[in-house]
Amino acid sequence: MSRSRLLSWIGLGLVAIAVLVLAAVDDAGPATEADRVQALSEIYACPECDGQSVAESNAAVAANIRDFLRVEVGKGTTDAEIRDRLIASYGTDVLLTPPSEGFSSLIWILPVIVVVMGAAGVAMVVRRDNSSSRTATDDDIELVRSARSSLSSEDDRDPEEGSGR
């Protein structure tokens, strides 16, 4: 592999790492209690609605959960405590994001494994393709020689005589 190509791959790797690090860095969180209630209501699912968050739903149970969130945030209850109470009341179906522990962790791990295996497969194909030497066989050389000689013999003819035009 040439030096410039190696440097390109290293640069690409560094950019990918930088993007992943920036994506993983968490911001400071909501600035006000109202922002925190809004953020919390967006991560919990309405128990009666199919796939809607508590923030999006107009169902009575969603309004009750929003009220519960306002009261608990006002009391200073932590997000983890609120989560635990909602799960105790409504089960894990109240979570819009699946838990990342136990069997459910496969939802988070499998896509990463697939991407890594795909990248490894592409790298193997590229490496194998670059490492194989390509030399012309005697038949290839003869074919090219005959094609060149037929082209040069056509060029040597008088254009008016051989074109039929």
Secondary structure, 3 states (H helix, E strand, C coil): CCHHHHHHHHHHHHHHHHHHHHHHCCCCCCCCHHHHHHHHHHHEECCCCCCCECCCCCCHHHHHHHHHHHHHHHHCCCHHHHHHHHHHHHCHHHECCCCCCHHHHHHHHHHHHHHHHHHHHHHHHHHHHHHCCCCCCHHHHHHHHHHHHHHHHHHHCCHHHHHCC
